[in-house]
Amino acid sequence: MKSFKALLKDLPAVRGSASVG
């Protein structure tokens, strides 16, 4: 399982990409 901090960092990045894209 990915570290909690890694998940928190990935979530906004993925959501940001979806919003911009």
PDBQT receptor file of N, H, CA, C and O in Angstrom, charges set to zero:
ATOM      1  N   MET A   1       0.846  -1.202   0.000  1.00  0.00    +0.000 N 
ATOM      2  CA  MET A   1       0.000   0.000   0.000  1.00  0.00    +0.000 C 
ATOM      3  C   MET A   1       0.879   1.249   0.000  1.00  0.00    +0.000 C 
ATOM      4  O   MET A   1       1.880   1.318   0.713  1.00  0.00    +0.000 OA
ATOM      5  N   LYS A   2       0.496   2.219  -0.798  1.00  0.00    +0.000 N 
ATOM      6  H   LYS A   2      -0.317   2.163  -1.377  1.00  0.00    +0.000 HD
ATOM      7  CA  LYS A   2       1.276   3.457  -0.864  1.00  0.00    +0.000 C 
ATOM      8  C   LYS A   2       1.197   4.188   0.471  1.00  0.00    +0.000 C 
ATOM      9  O   LYS A   2       0.239   4.017   1.226  1.00  0.00    +0.000 OA
ATOM     10  N   SER A   3       2.205   4.999   0.757  1.00  0.00    +0.000 N 
ATOM     11  H   SER A   3       2.983   5.138   0.144  1.00  0.00    +0.000 HD
ATOM     12  CA  SER A   3       2.211   5.746   2.012  1.00  0.00    +0.000 C 
ATOM     13  C   SER A   3       1.072   6.758   1.994  1.00  0.00    +0.000 C 
ATOM     14  O   SER A   3       0.655   7.221   0.933  1.00  0.00    +0.000 OA
ATOM     15  N   PHE A   4       0.571   7.095   3.185  1.00  0.00    +0.000 N 
ATOM     16  H   PHE A   4       0.910   6.719   4.048  1.00  0.00    +0.000 HD
ATOM     17  CA  PHE A   4      -0.563   8.018   3.274  1.00  0.00    +0.000 C 
ATOM     18  C   PHE A   4      -0.237   9.354   2.633  1.00  0.00    +0.000 C 
ATOM     19  O   PHE A   4      -1.067   9.932   1.931  1.00  0.00    +0.000 OA
ATOM     20  N   LYS A   5       0.978   9.847   2.874  1.00  0.00    +0.000 N 
ATOM     21  H   LYS A   5       1.653   9.378   3.444  1.00  0.00    +0.000 HD
ATOM     22  CA  LYS A   5       1.387  11.137   2.301  1.00  0.00    +0.000 C 
ATOM     23  C   LYS A   5       1.400  11.062   0.783  1.00  0.00    +0.000 C 
ATOM     24  O   LYS A   5       1.040  12.027   0.108  1.00  0.00    +0.000 OA
ATOM     25  N   ALA A   6       1.813   9.920   0.244  1.00  0.00    +0.000 N 
ATOM     26  H   ALA A   6       2.105   9.136   0.792  1.00  0.00    +0.000 HD
ATOM     27  CA  ALA A   6       1.867   9.770  -1.215  1.00  0.00    +0.000 C 
ATOM     28  C   ALA A   6       0.445   9.845  -1.782  1.00  0.00    +0.000 C 
ATOM     29  O   ALA A   6       0.219  10.464  -2.821  1.00  0.00    +0.000 OA
ATOM     30  N   LEU A   7      -0.499   9.218  -1.098  1.00  0.00    +0.000 N 
ATOM     31  H   LEU A   7      -0.315   8.715  -0.254  1.00  0.00    +0.000 HD
ATOM     32  CA  LEU A   7      -1.887   9.239  -1.574  1.00  0.00    +0.000 C 
ATOM     33  C   LEU A   7      -2.434  10.660  -1.545  1.00  0.00    +0.000 C 
ATOM     34  O   LEU A   7      -3.094  11.099  -2.486  1.00  0.00    +0.000 OA
ATOM     35  N   LEU A   8      -2.156  11.376  -0.459  1.00  0.00    +0.000 N 
ATOM     36  H   LEU A   8      -1.620  11.019   0.306  1.00  0.00    +0.000 HD
ATOM     37  CA  LEU A   8      -2.648  12.755  -0.344  1.00  0.00    +0.000 C 
ATOM     38  C   LEU A   8      -2.053  13.615  -1.439  1.00  0.00    +0.000 C 
ATOM     39  O   LEU A   8      -2.710  14.521  -1.951  1.00  0.00    +0.000 OA
ATOM     40  N   LYS A   9      -0.801  13.333  -1.802  1.00  0.00    +0.000 N 
ATOM     41  H   LYS A   9      -0.267  12.597  -1.386  1.00  0.00    +0.000 HD
ATOM     42  CA  LYS A   9      -0.131  14.129  -2.835  1.00  0.00    +0.000 C 
ATOM     43  C   LYS A   9      -0.676  13.770  -4.223  1.00  0.00    +0.000 C 
ATOM     44  O   LYS A   9      -0.775  14.632  -5.096  1.00  0.00    +0.000 OA
ATOM     45  N   ASP A  10      -1.027  12.492  -4.420  1.00  0.00    +0.000 N 
ATOM     46  H   ASP A  10      -0.946  11.792  -3.710  1.00  0.00    +0.000 HD
ATOM     47  CA  ASP A  10      -1.526  12.042  -5.729  1.00  0.00    +0.000 C 
ATOM     48  C   ASP A  10      -2.965  12.490  -5.992  1.00  0.00    +0.000 C 
ATOM     49  O   ASP A  10      -3.301  12.878  -7.111  1.00  0.00    +0.000 OA
ATOM     50  N   LEU A  11      -3.808  12.438  -4.971  1.00  0.00    +0.000 N 
ATOM     51  H   LEU A  11      -3.535  12.123  -4.061  1.00  0.00    +0.000 HD
ATOM     52  CA  LEU A  11      -5.219  12.785  -5.167  1.00  0.00    +0.000 C 
ATOM     53  C   LEU A  11      -5.423  14.168  -5.772  1.00  0.00    +0.000 C 
ATOM     54  O   LEU A  11      -6.058  14.272  -6.821  1.00  0.00    +0.000 OA
ATOM     55  N   PRO A  12      -4.910  15.240  -5.154  1.00  0.00    +0.000 N 
ATOM     56  CA  PRO A  12      -5.098  16.579  -5.723  1.00  0.00    +0.000 C 
ATOM     57  C   PRO A  12      -4.473  16.703  -7.104  1.00  0.00    +0.000 C 
ATOM     58  O   PRO A  12      -4.989  17.433  -7.951  1.00  0.00    +0.000 OA
ATOM     59  N   ALA A  13      -3.375  16.004  -7.342  1.00  0.00    +0.000 N 
ATOM     60  H   ALA A  13      -2.957  15.411  -6.654  1.00  0.00    +0.000 HD
ATOM     61  CA  ALA A  13      -2.699  16.072  -8.645  1.00  0.00    +0.000 C 
ATOM     62  C   ALA A  13      -3.598  15.458  -9.715  1.00  0.00    +0.000 C 
ATOM     63  O   ALA A  13      -3.734  16.011 -10.806  1.00  0.00    +0.000 OA
ATOM     64  N   VAL A  14      -4.205  14.328  -9.407  1.00  0.00    +0.000 N 
ATOM     65  H   VAL A  14      -4.095  13.879  -8.521  1.00  0.00    +0.000 HD
ATOM     66  CA  VAL A  14      -5.086  13.644 -10.367  1.00  0.00    +0.000 C 
ATOM     67  C   VAL A  14      -6.344  14.466 -10.603  1.00  0.00    +0.000 C 
ATOM     68  O   VAL A  14      -6.786  14.625 -11.741  1.00  0.00    +0.000 OA
ATOM     69  N   ARG A  15      -6.918  14.988  -9.524  1.00  0.00    +0.000 N 
ATOM     70  H   ARG A  15      -6.559  14.860  -8.599  1.00  0.00    +0.000 HD
ATOM     71  CA  ARG A  15      -8.143  15.797  -9.658  1.00  0.00    +0.000 C 
ATOM     72  C   ARG A  15      -7.840  17.073 -10.425  1.00  0.00    +0.000 C 
ATOM     73  O   ARG A  15      -8.656  17.530 -11.225  1.00  0.00    +0.000 OA
ATOM     74  N   GLY A  16      -6.661  17.652 -10.182  1.00  0.00    +0.000 N 
ATOM     75  H   GLY A  16      -5.998  17.281  -9.532  1.00  0.00    +0.000 HD
ATOM     76  CA  GLY A  16      -6.278  18.880 -10.871  1.00  0.00    +0.000 C 
ATOM     77  C   GLY A  16      -6.149  18.617 -12.364  1.00  0.00    +0.000 C 
ATOM     78  O   GLY A  16      -6.601  19.416 -13.184  1.00  0.00    +0.000 OA
ATOM     79  N   SER A  17      -5.525  17.485 -12.716  1.00  0.00    +0.000 N 
ATOM     80  H   SER A  17      -5.158  16.835 -12.050  1.00  0.00    +0.000 HD
ATOM     81  CA  SER A  17      -5.345  17.150 -14.130  1.00  0.00    +0.000 C 
ATOM     82  C   SER A  17      -6.706  16.965 -14.795  1.00  0.00    +0.000 C 
ATOM     83  O   SER A  17      -6.916  17.413 -15.922  1.00  0.00    +0.000 OA
ATOM     84  N   ALA A  18      -7.621  16.310 -14.102  1.00  0.00    +0.000 N 
ATOM     85  H   ALA A  18      -7.450  15.946 -13.187  1.00  0.00    +0.000 HD
ATOM     86  CA  ALA A  18      -8.947  16.060 -14.661  1.00  0.00    +0.000 C 
ATOM     87  C   ALA A  18      -9.687  17.377 -14.872  1.00  0.00    +0.000 C 
ATOM     88  O   ALA A  18     -10.372  17.562 -15.878  1.00  0.00    +0.000 OA
ATOM     89  N   SER A  19      -9.540  18.293 -13.910  1.00  0.00    +0.000 N 
ATOM     90  H   SER A  19      -8.983  18.144 -13.093  1.00  0.00    +0.000 HD
ATOM     91  CA  SER A  19     -10.241  19.576 -14.024  1.00  0.00    +0.000 C 
ATOM     92  C   SER A  19      -9.676  20.403 -15.176  1.00  0.00    +0.000 C 
ATOM     93  O   SER A  19     -10.424  20.995 -15.954  1.00  0.00    +0.000 OA
ATOM     94  N   VAL A  20      -8.346  20.438 -15.276  1.00  0.00    +0.000 N 
ATOM     95  H   VAL A  20      -7.738  19.957 -14.644  1.00  0.00    +0.000 HD
ATOM     96  CA  VAL A  20      -7.699  21.239 -16.327  1.00  0.00    +0.000 C 
ATOM     97  C   VAL A  20      -7.923  20.591 -17.687  1.00  0.00    +0.000 C 
ATOM     98  O   VAL A  20      -8.188  21.277 -18.674  1.00  0.00    +0.000 OA
ATOM     99  N   GLY A  21      -7.813  19.252 -17.733  1.00  0.00    +0.000 N 
ATOM    100  H   GLY A  21      -7.597  18.694 -16.931  1.00  0.00    +0.000 HD
ATOM    101  CA  GLY A  21      -7.945  18.536 -18.985  1.00  0.00    +0.000 C 
ATOM    102  C   GLY A  21      -9.387  18.500 -19.359  1.00  0.00    +0.000 C 
ATOM    103  O   GLY A  21      -9.743  17.938 -20.395  1.00  0.00    +0.000 OA
TER     104      GLY A  21
